[in-house]
């Protein structure tokens, strides 16, 4: 183990039911076995955090959110050998334990320990938090709590970055691109010649569009209600776009393809857009749901339609980090990912609350990134 770590972290805390983030200096515990202390360079602005902010997804409070980070390793706990202090890293938002039944079956994105301890209770994998207020009271952690200048991350979610990858840009690898990769390659099984439709061209949807192009899809059709997002979708690989407030997507897709799409992705998480996705798929096709919906949103579809047309509806929540993050990082290193187009809004650390207000007001077209950094990360 390295020297004693900093005893505090500058954070932004979700304090109560008001959907705002407030600056606080919190006590930060040292990393324990199989954990890594990271000086955070940047954190992505994700709609899932916004769901928590708006109390659409239940989570303990007070809490530090932020689950899409890059940074530099400051300290490692016992048994950590894959990274060392000074390494540049990106972190996946899924932090698998490696030991539960799902991890042992190779579907670590469904890790039971992660979901029970972290997503339900705001703790790390051992059932404790690393963040405390000065009076000793606990503060919940959403994934690694990336709305901070330092974060403790389970080592199974930490991946070295090559020098070719920009450290601030690399933040979006751990959720936006990671989720998009899982949707396109693992669940959607997109390959050369496939026809793809992506419903909702936000941060995740644009990543899916971009990666579908990398995977060799022939036609990639983006559906949204925002012309600026649709224009960006074109830049990232969409071969056609549909503004659903102007034209009926099912009619236009049929005109463009002569049939439905091989794979349709829903990347927002709403009843209306999910139903729309089912209406756009071809016989024998796949509908991949990648958007997180607020609690209580249900899907109603015609059962006979699914049976007779052999339509598959598949849920997607990322992918196994150990296998997927190295592939995502390799794409970034080879220049296959166009960060300058994917990241449309950049914020300082003191603007983090504004970033989520902008996201709520649909002012972020692609992915927003908050540059946090410290002297160490900025110098890298």
ChimeraX attribute file (.defattr): number of C-alpha atoms within 10 A of each C-alpha:
attribute: neighborCount
match mode: 1-to-1
recipient: residues
	/A:1	14
	/A:2	11
	/A:3	8
	/A:4	8
	/A:5	14
	/A:6	14
	/A:7	10
	/A:8	18
	/A:9	20
	/A:10	17
	/A:11	26
	/A:12	26
	/A:13	25
	/A:14	23
	/A:15	17
	/A:16	14
	/A:17	12
	/A:18	10
	/A:19	16
	/A:20	18
	/A:21	22
	/A:22	13
	/A:23	16
	/A:24	14
	/A:25	16
	/A:26	23
	/A:27	22
	/A:28	21
	/A:29	18
	/A:30	21
	/A:31	22
	/A:32	19
	/A:33	15
	/A:34	17
	/A:35	23
	/A:36	27
	/A:37	27
	/A:38	31
	/A:39	29
	/A:40	30
	/A:41	32
	/A:42	33
	/A:43	32
	/A:44	32
	/A:45	32
	/A:46	23
	/A:47	20
	/A:48	18
	/A:49	19
	/A:50	20
	/A:51	19
	/A:52	21
	/A:53	23
	/A:54	16
	/A:55	16
	/A:56	15
	/A:57	17
	/A:58	15
	/A:59	19
	/A:60	19
	/A:61	18
	/A:62	18
	/A:63	25
	/A:64	28
	/A:65	26
	/A:66	24
	/A:67	27
	/A:68	29
	/A:69	38
	/A:70	36
	/A:71	35
	/A:72	27
	/A:73	25
	/A:74	23
	/A:75	24
	/A:76	29
	/A:77	20
	/A:78	13
	/A:79	12
	/A:80	18
	/A:81	10
	/A:82	12
	/A:83	17
	/A:84	18
	/A:85	15
	/A:86	16
	/A:87	17
	/A:88	27
	/A:89	25
	/A:90	29
	/A:91	31
	/A:92	34
	/A:93	27
	/A:94	30
	/A:95	27
	/A:96	27
	/A:97	22
	/A:98	19
	/A:99	13
	/A:100	15
	/A:101	14
	/A:102	17
	/A:103	18
	/A:104	12
	/A:105	10
	/A:106	15
	/A:107	15
	/A:108	25
	/A:109	22
	/A:110	20
	/A:111	22
	/A:112	20
	/A:113	22
	/A:114	26
	/A:115	19
	/A:116	15
	/A:117	19
	/A:118	25
	/A:119	21
	/A:120	13
	/A:121	20
	/A:122	29
	/A:123	25
	/A:124	26
	/A:125	22
	/A:126	14
	/A:127	13
	/A:128	16
	/A:129	21
	/A:130	22
	/A:131	27
	/A:132	18
	/A:133	15
	/A:134	11
	/A:135	8
	/A:136	10
	/A:137	10
	/A:138	20
	/A:139	25
	/A:140	27
	/A:141	32
	/A:142	25
	/A:143	29
	/A:144	33
	/A:145	29
	/A:146	33
	/A:147	32
	/A:148	28
	/A:149	23
	/A:150	27
	/A:151	28
	/A:152	30
	/A:153	27
	/A:154	27
	/A:155	24
	/A:156	20
	/A:157	23
	/A:158	28
	/A:159	22
	/A:160	20
	/A:161	23
	/A:162	15
	/A:163	10
	/A:164	12
	/A:165	18
	/A:166	16
	/A:167	25
	/A:168	24
	/A:169	23
	/A:170	27
	/A:171	30
	/A:172	31
	/A:173	28
	/A:174	29
	/A:175	25
	/A:176	26
	/A:177	29
	/A:178	28
	/A:179	27
	/A:180	31
	/A:181	27
	/A:182	25
	/A:183	30
	/A:184	26
	/A:185	17
	/A:186	16
	/A:187	21
	/A:188	25
	/A:189	14
	/A:190	23
	/A:191	17
	/A:192	13
	/A:193	12
	/A:194	17
	/A:195	24
	/A:196	31
	/A:197	29
	/A:198	30
	/A:199	29
	/A:200	24
	/A:201	28
	/A:202	26
	/A:203	28
	/A:204	29
	/A:205	29
	/A:206	33
	/A:207	31
	/A:208	34
	/A:209	29
	/A:210	26
	/A:211	25
	/A:212	32
	/A:213	22
	/A:214	17
	/A:215	18
	/A:216	15
	/A:217	22
	/A:218	16
	/A:219	22
	/A:220	26
	/A:221	27
	/A:222	30
	/A:223	29
	/A:224	23
	/A:225	15
	/A:226	17
	/A:227	14
	/A:228	12
	/A:229	24
	/A:230	25
	/A:231	16
	/A:232	19
	/A:233	32
	/A:234	18
	/A:235	16
	/A:236	21
	/A:237	22
	/A:238	26
	/A:239	17
	/A:240	18
	/A:241	23
	/A:242	21
	/A:243	16
	/A:244	16
	/A:245	11
	/A:246	8
	/A:247	10
	/A:248	13
	/A:249	24
	/A:250	19
	/A:251	13
	/A:252	18
	/A:253	21
	/A:254	14
	/A:255	11
	/A:256	13
	/A:257	13
	/A:258	11
	/A:259	16
	/A:260	25
	/A:261	28
	/A:262	22
	/A:263	28
	/A:264	30
	/A:265	34
	/A:266	29
	/A:267	28
	/A:268	24
	/A:269	18
	/A:270	17
	/A:271	15
	/A:272	13
	/A:273	20
	/A:274	26
	/A:275	16
	/A:276	19
	/A:277	27
	/A:278	26
	/A:279	17
	/A:280	27
	/A:281	26
	/A:282	22
	/A:283	17
	/A:284	16
	/A:285	21
	/A:286	25
	/A:287	27
	/A:288	24
	/A:289	24
	/A:290	25
	/A:291	24
	/A:292	18
	/A:293	20
	/A:294	18
	/A:295	11
	/A:296	9
	/A:297	12
	/A:298	14
	/A:299	11
	/A:300	10
	/A:301	13
	/A:302	9
	/A:303	9
	/A:304	9
	/A:305	13
	/A:306	15
	/A:307	11
	/A:308	10
	/A:309	13
	/A:310	14
	/A:311	18
	/A:312	17
	/A:313	16
	/A:314	14
	/A:315	15
	/A:316	21
	/A:317	19
	/A:318	26
	/A:319	25
	/A:320	22
	/A:321	26
	/A:322	18
	/A:323	11
	/A:324	20
	/A:325	26
	/A:326	14
	/A:327	14
	/A:328	20
	/A:329	24
	/A:330	17
	/A:331	17
	/A:332	22
	/A:333	16
	/A:334	10
	/A:335	11
	/A:336	13
	/A:337	21
	/A:338	14
	/A:339	17
	/A:340	9
	/A:341	16
	/A:342	26
	/A:343	18
	/A:344	16
	/A:345	19
	/A:346	19
	/A:347	19
	/A:348	14
	/A:349	24
	/A:350	15
	/A:351	14
	/A:352	24
	/A:353	19
	/A:354	15
	/A:355	24
	/A:356	23
	/A:357	16
	/A:358	16
	/A:359	20
	/A:360	14
	/A:361	9
	/A:362	12
	/A:363	14
	/A:364	21
	/A:365	25
	/A:366	25
	/A:367	24
	/A:368	24
	/A:369	27
	/A:370	25
	/A:371	26
	/A:372	27
	/A:373	24
	/A:374	16
	/A:375	9
	/A:376	15
	/A:377	21
	/A:378	14
	/A:379	7
	/A:380	14
